[in-house]
């Protein structure tokens, strides 16, 4: 009913959904602006606070002409109405980060949807996982929302008696059929007339579930199944402009640049509040970089007329570039699957576009990769005493990391489970090793597979590193030995511009493909 799933090859969905006797398609954004949907799982940014989460939703979804002061005032009012004052500035938290309680998290999830004052609110199991007090508190808030003018529809299992009394209308389903539909206050009378009186001091919800699971279908059909399903009171139809009463549909939303800025700011706050992610990313890679640097210590100062020394220098270049590629590929592969629930919820409710989300993430990734590559290059160039200029070496490894991880970003955009993404990591890295030309000559690879070399960024970064390191090796004997590296790896110094251009092209092509894949996957939830 909320339009969050579509027909697919495995299931076909047919429906006649009407609001105010007007047939609607909830997958259309104009209609969806009148509705809110709170999923069973609270898909919230774990490092944001409730105040920040509600404000972000308001800023992204309300018209751009709303001033920051108005947004702040609305946010503070929502925090107060949801009873979140004490937790307003505490991080929401998650599996790896301690934060607010489950009830507070659920109220925050409700708040981020209420900022647009929707006509109709759907909630999937809003009390699941909450203690009895928190569950009642959430439903009491929903009761106030309903009283203020919005219709609230929720699914719930085995609610406490206090929660049952807060409900106005109830539909009890049994094996796909309506067993009861009507006002909650009529439950005792209807069940008693059917010969199934509610026991004294018994929770009506528990009694209904007991009846539904213990009484035969034939027995229930004699007196309980409604002969005519009573319609609920009519709701106002959605306006054709999609207005929700707050002006969301009438005003222009924030620009794409503002969306990118807001998403980037939120991600920077995420990194600041959860630095363990950076330490885990950089710590192990830095230790390995130090180990490789010590193994190849001062290799660049060895006699270059000796073939074995040249091979060692070439090996140092290869391993340093592999470390940069491997260190950036895994985080890039894992990001979208891990962030998928938050992205889908916010994208489905029109917080921002796929382009804004993708560009903000690419910017953050590029900054982190630059810092990581620069730190590692300090070890490689100065401990191994390479000839290649430092910033040239940084530039080659940086472009490699951004272009080479394009495949990782693409795969991460199409998979749903982080575990699946981890299992696909070899698919990102192994081809780079096989087709780069230094473990096996390209000429020895079957001709029908040789085309894959043109998709491997490592091939061209190695060639650029060879040009930078071996173009000037000193005396004639040393230079002759260095020139063999050029011939063995099919490197032409005159083609350095071409190699740079291919690396940039790989970056653009794979990132655009990843963004397109992310947009296609996201449309299944529109």
ABEGO torsion letter per residue (X at the ends): XAGABBBBAABBBBBBBBBGGBBBBAABAAAAAABBBBBABBBBBAABBAAAAAAAAAAAABBAABBAAAAAAAAAAAAAAAGAAAAAABBAEBAABBBBBAAAAAAAAAAAAAAAGBABBBBBGAABGBBAAAAAAAAAAAAAAAAAGBBBBBBBBGBBAAAAAABABBBBBBGGBBABBEBAAAAAAAAAAAGBBBBBGBBAAAAAAAAAAABBAAAAAAAABBABBBBBBBBBBBBAAGBAGAGAAABBBBBAAAAAAAAAAAAAAAAAABAAAAAAAAAAAAAAAAAAAAAABGAAABBAABAAAAAAAAAAAAAAAAAAAAAAAAAAAAAAAAAAAAAAAAAAAGABBAAAAAAAAAAAAAAAAAAAAAAAAAAAAAAAGBABBAAAAAAAAAAAAAAAAAAAAAAAAABABAAAAAAAAAAAAAAAAAAAGAABBAAABBAAAAAAAAABAAAAAAAAAAAAAAABAEBAAAAAAAAAAAAAAGBBAAAAAAAAAAAAAAAAAAAAAAAAAAAAAAAAAX
